[in-house]
Amino acid sequence: MSEPSQSQSPAWRRIPEDVAGAAVTVARAAGHAALHPRATIDRARHLPEIVPALGHAVKPILTGRMDDWRGEYAYTLGEQAFVYGFPYIYNARLRHDWVTRPRNPATIPYAPVNHFWHAERLLDATYRDGGCPNNDTLYSTAWVYLGDEPVILSHPDMGERYFTFELVGITSDNFDYVGQRTTGSDAGGFALVGPGWKGKLPAGVRHLKKAPSPWVLILGRTLVDGPDDVPRVRALQEQYRLTPLSLFGKKDAEVPESRDVLVPVPAEEDPLGPWKTLNLMLAENPPPSRHRVLLQQFAQIGIGPGLDVEAQPEAVRRSLARAAAVGVPLLKQQILSGDWAELVHGWRYPPPEMGRFGDDFLKRAADQSLIGVAANDPAEAVYLLDFEDANGDRLESGGRYELRFPGDALPPVDAFWSLTAYGEDMNLIPNPADRYSVGDRSAGLRRDADGGLTLHLQRERPEEDKEANWLPTAADGTWFVALRMYRPSPAVIDATWECPPLTRVA
């Protein structure tokens, strides 16, 4: 039996994107209802009937009756399953894009499985894949398959240059690092080993921690000291290697080029697409055994490796579509809430678990996967996020702001620091100056008379004597800033070093 056309499909299969925010409001109102039933009922009677799915959500509040317990149970369980499974869903799309879709290979990853892609220049506002990219390093990324055999990561002698290869499992948790901080700068080979492999490695190859999944992501970063330094970094990148164990040490061995990866089902084409993608990803990357009880719960609504959501009753399918529509807005609200961090002068200091949230599924989904694809361990890098000024007001597109570090309180790091602004889509902000970060390596930084450092955050170009310290911000819409500190001191990690607040000056 063929699928109905878009015009013939049931209303729950045609939920527009702008419903998501309203759906979140309805979901939050439901929790309020138990304490304030009369106010809730009065408010609910005036909600517009945007789509039948939202009417279905509000009806129990209005009537006090539950028409379909199965659908409501599927919705609540589906929300939990979406939070649990979001990194699998997100990485399925990211992997497919980076392996199979050539868009702008100079700045957007595109490489076969088990091959590095290297950025040819620093990222700018033409990169629109989100994830809050930096403007300080050249990225080197790779999707690596370890289901058959280990893959050896090799790099040349890196001298005193900062570099790191962050090794990420399919759930967005880090499992190890190769780089200046962890393995040193000398040339070497390091074995990425899958969950089930047992065997012997060649002499001189170092065994990394075993990967938690057959598929892993490598996020490499190599520091660039300005545009003139790019050719030197590109020469180093060309010496980075990924070699399957069976080909390692063989002269002139060519690594096969495969672009055969799972094709995700877009939510735009099928409201159940995220669940179909999740089921395929869970089969491809088996979850840990400690999650067995949780997955048994999800299996009741067709979520799990090898299961078929289309085989579920209509009420369950409708509720799963609703849960998927609300899922990403829910995660975005969690990020903006700052609930995951310690708040100091408006800056969100990450918890020590950042980068390896593990079984904290909400933070794993929102604060690792959605906001940044993955997150560095605090010992490698700390990113402080700020969405508001010293008065607690949201940063505005028309506002002018300053960030002033006293001379004896600059960000304490062993590598480098930089400040970057992002739009609400988590991309760099387009600006006529093509300027995307300012930090300790920025040319011509001007110190204050007392030795301090004042940075100017605004959309328009400032006076000439302030231009070197200028970070352009958004011309419209919401924006926020990230202060990156690579190889930070312990005072940053435990938040005893306090970043000054952003002060609005106009």
N, C-alpha and C positions, 0 to 999 in steps of 0.2 A: 504494500500500500504506500503510495507516494505521500510525501509531506505536503500539507496545505500551503498555498501561496501566502505571501505576507498579507494580502488583502483578506484572505479567507481564514487565516490562523486566529485562534482564540485571543481575547484581549490580553491575557497574561503573557502572551508571547510578543506583545507589541509595547512594552514599557519604555517610554522615551527616557533619554538620559537625564533630563531635568527633573524627573520624578524622584531621583535618588535622594536629593536633599530633603524633599518633603517626606519621603519614607523614613528617613532618619528621625525627623521631628515626630512622626507618628509613633515610632518605636520608643522614643524617649518619653512621650506622653503616657504610654501604657504603664510604665513604672510609677508615674505620678498618680495614676488613677486610684490605686489602692488606698492612698492616704487622703486624697481629695476627690472623692467620687462625684459630688455634685458639680464642682467647678469643671472637672474633666468632661462630664457629660455635656454641660452647656457649651464648652469650647469645641467639643467634637461635633456637635450638631451643625456648627458653622464651617467645618472643613469642606473645601470644594471637592467634588467627586472627580479627581484627576483621572484615575483609571480604576477599573473594577478591583484591581489588586489592593489599592489603598482603601477602598470602601470595605473590602473584605477584612482588612486589618482593623478598621475602626468599629465595625459592627458589634463585636462582643462588648465594647465599652458602652455603646448606646443601649443595647438590649439586655445585657447581663446574661445572654445565652450564647452557647458555643455550638454552632451548626455542624462543625466538622472538626472533631478533636484531632483527627489524623493530620489534617492540613496544618493546624496550629502547632502540633508537635513537630512536624517536619520542618516548619519555618524556624522554630527555636533551635532545633538540632542542626538545621542547615546553616544558621549563622555561626555556630561553633565549628562546623566542618569547614566553612569558608575561611575563617580565621586560621584554623589549623593548616588548611591546604593552600593558602594564598601563595607562599613562596614557590610551591610546585607549579601553580598556574602561571605565575609571573615569569618564572624561569623557562617554562616551555615556550612562551612567546618570545622572550629575549633570545634564547638559544636559536629558535627558528629564524628570527630576524638576522642575527649576527652570522649565522652559517649560510643562509640561503638567499638573503636579499641584498644585492649590491646597490647601495644608495649613494653615499659619498665616502668611498673607502679611505680617503685621506684623513677623515675625522670620525667616521662611524664604523665600528667593527664589522669586518666581513672576511671570513677565513673558513676553510674546511675544518672538520673535526681533527683534533690533534695537531693543529697548525696555529702558530701565532699570527695574530694581526697586530700591526704596529701603527700607532698614530704618526702621521708624517709631520704634523705641526700641532702646536698647542690648541686645545679645544676652545671654540668661541661660540657665539650665539647661533651659528648655523647648525650646531649639534642640538637635536631636539628629542633625544631619547630619554630625557629626565635623569633621575638618579643623582642630581647635584654634582656634576663633574667638576674636577679641579682645573685650574689654569696655570699650574706650577710644574707639572710633570708631563712627560709623554707616556701615554698608556700603552701597554702591551697586554692583549687579552687572548684567551683561548678557551674553547670548550673541549674538554678532554674526556675520552671514554676509556674507562679502566676495567670494563667487564671481561675482557679477554686476557689482558696482560698489563704489567706496569708500564708506565711511560716515564722516560728519564728527562728531567728538566736540567738544561746546562746553560751556564753563562760564563763570560770571560772574566778576567781580572777587572774589577770595577774601580780600583784605586780608592780615592776618598769620596767619590760621588755617592750621594744617597740613592738607594734603590730598594725596592721590595717587591716580592711576588706573594700576594695574598691568595691562599688556597681555600676555596669555598665549596662546601657541599651543596647539594641540590636544595636544601632547606634554607639556605643563606647563612648558615653557621660556618665560621672558619674552623678548619681543623689543623692548620699548620702554616708556617711561613718559611720562605727562603728570602734572604736579604741581608743588608748591612747589619741590622740589629741582631738577627737570630743565627745566621750561618756564616757571617763574615763576608769580606769583599774578594777573597781569593777565588780564582776560577774553580769550578767544580760541577759535578753531576749529582742530581738528587732524584730519588725514585718516588714517583707517585704510585701508590699501591692500592688497588681496589679492595672491597670488603672481604672477598672470598679467596684471594690469591695466597698461595704458599709456595715458596721456592727460594732460590739463591740468587743474589744480585752480583754483578761483576765487581771485581776488586776496584776500590776507589770510589764507588757509587754509594752515597749516603742514603740510608733508609729513612724516609719521613714518616710521620704518624699515618696510620692507615686511614684512607678516605672512608667516610661514612656512607657513600653512595657510589654506584658505578659511574655516574656522570658528575664531573666537578668543573668548576669555573676557576680560571687563573686570572687575577687582576694584578697586572704588573704596573709599577710606576717607577719612572726614572727621572730624577730631578734635572730640570733645564734652567740654566742661569742666563736667561734672556734669549732673544731671537738668534744671536750669533752663535749660541751654544747648540742649537738644534742639530746641525750636521754632525757634531761629535756624538750626540746621543743617538742619532740615527745609525751611526757606525757601530755603536755598541749593540743596539737592538738587532742588527743583522746577524749578530753572533749568538743571540738567544736561540736555543734549540729545544724541540720536543721530539723525542725518538722512542718509538715502541721498543721494548726490551729485546724482541726478536731481531731488530735491525741495529741495535746499539753496538758500536765498534766496527761495523762493516763499512769499508771504504766506499764512498759515493752512494750509500744507500739512500733511496728515495722513499719518503713516507707517503703512502697512498693518500689521495685526496678524495675524501668522502664527504658529501653534504646530505647524507641520509639521516635525518633527524625527525622525530615525531612532529606531526603537523597539528598545532593547536586548533581548537574549534572556536572561532571568534564569537563573543557574546553579541556582537552587532548582527550576526547572521542567525544565531540560535541562542535564545535566553538560557538554555541548558548547557551551552557550550563550555562554560567554566567547569562544570561538573564532569562533563565528558573528558575534558582535558585532564582534570585532576585524577580521574580513575585510570587513565592511560599512564600518567606520570607515576602514580603509586605502584602500578604493576612494573614499570620500568625501573623504579628506584624504591625497592621495598622499605617501608618504614621500620624503625627499630622495634624489637619484640616487646619492649616496655610499653608501647602504645597499643598493645593488642586489645585491651578492654575498651579503650576509646574508639578504636576502629570497629569493634563489634557493635557499638552504639550507632556509628555512622552507617554501617551496613544495613540497618533497618530502613533507611531511606534511599538505598541504592548507591551510597558513596563508599568506594573502596576499590582496591585492585581487582580488575576483572569484572566489576559489576556494571549494570546497564541502567542508567536513570530513566531511560525511555520505558522500561518495563514497570515502573512505579505507577500507582493509581494517579488519575488526573489531579486530585487534590494535592498529592505530594509533589508532582511536577510543577504545579502552579506555585506552591510555597517555596520550592527550590529556586524558581526563577526570581521570586521576590527577594529571597535571601541573597542571591548573587547581585541583584540590582542595588541592594543596600550595603553590601560588603565593603566596597572600596571607599565610598563616602564615610562609612564608619571608621575605617582605618585612618583616613585623612584627618577626621576630627580628633582622633586619639593623638596623632602627631602634634596637631596645633594646640591641644590642651596642655602639653608639657607634663602630663601625668607620669611619663616615663623617666623624668630627669629631676635632678636637684636644681632648683632655681636660685641663681645668684645674680643680683643686679639685672634681672631680665634674661640672663644667659642660661641655657639649658645645659647643665653638666651631665654627661652620660653616666649611667651606673657602671660598676666594675664588670658586669656581665655583658656589656655591649660587645657585639661581634660574635658572641656565643650564648645567645639567650636560651637556646635549647628548648626546654619544655615550657617556657613562658611564651605561649603561642601568640598572644596578642602583640607583645613587643617584638617578637621574631618577625611577625608579618608586617607591622607598621613601621617600626623604628630601625629595622635592618633592611628588609626586602623592598618595601614600597619607597622609602625615602632615599635609599642609596644603593639598591641592588644587593649590597652587602655592607658591612660596617667593620672598620678596623678594630682590632683589639686596642684598648686604651694604651697599652705599653708601646704600640706602634704609632698610633696617632689618635689624638682627641679632637673631635669637631664640636665646638660650642655653637649652638644655634640661638638666634635672638629674633623674635617677632615683634618686639615692642620697645618703646623708649623708656627713659628713666622714670617717667610718670605712669608707666603701665599702659600707655596708649599704643595701639597698633601703628606700625610704621606706614606712613602715607606716601603716595607717589609724588605729591607736591611738596613734601617736607624736606628741610635741610637739617642734617644731623652731624654731630661730631663724636668721635671716639678718641679719648685722650688717655694715653698711658704715661704715668709718671716716669721720670728718667731711670728710677731704680726698680721699676715694676713692669718692664716689657715682658711679653710672653716667654717663659723660661723653657727652652728647647735645646736638644742636642743636635737637631737637624735644621729645621726651618719653620717659619710660620707665615700665614697669609690670611687675608680677609677677602671674602667673595660674597657678592650679592646674587640672589636668585629670585625668579618670579614664582608665582603660586604653582606653576607646572613643574617646578624643580629643575628648570633649565637656566643657563646663564642669560642675563638680561641684555637684549640688543641695545647698542648705544653708538652714536656717531664716532666716538673716539676709539672704538674697538679695544676698550680697556675693561678687564674683567676681574682683576685682583690687585691688591696692594699688600706688601709685606716687607719682611726684613731684607729681601733681595731686590726690591724695587729701586730702579735707578733714580738718583737725585732726591731721595727722601729728605725733607727738611725737619730738623729738630727745633723744638721751642727754645726760647732763651734760657730756660732752666734745665735743659737737657731732655725734657719730655718729648713725646711724639703725638701729634694731633692728626687724625685722619678725618677727611671731609667726605660725607656720604650725601650725595644729592644728584638729581638728574641733569642739571645744567652744569656746564664747565665753570669752575670757580675762577677767582682772580689768579693772575699768573704766578704769584708767589705761593699759592696753595695747590697748584695743579699737580705737582709731583705726588702729593698726599691725597689725591682725589680718587674715590671709588664711585663710578656712576651707578645710579639706582633707577628704578622703574619709572617710566613716563605715565603709566596708569596701572591700575590693579594692585593686588597685594604683593608684597615682596618681603624678604627676610635675608639675614646675613649668616654666614658660617665663618667662624674663626678656626682655621686648621692649624694644629700644632703637631709636627712630626717629631717622634722620639721625645715626647714631653717629659718634663721633670716629674717626680712623684708629687710635688705640690700641685700640679695641674690635675693629676689623676685623682687625688683625694680632695680636690676643691679647696685646698688651703690657699692657693694662689687665686685671687678673685679678679676676674676681668672687670674693668670699669663699665658702667652703663653707657648706652647711647643717649646723648643729650640732644634734644631738638632745639635748634637755634633760630629757626624761622619756619 
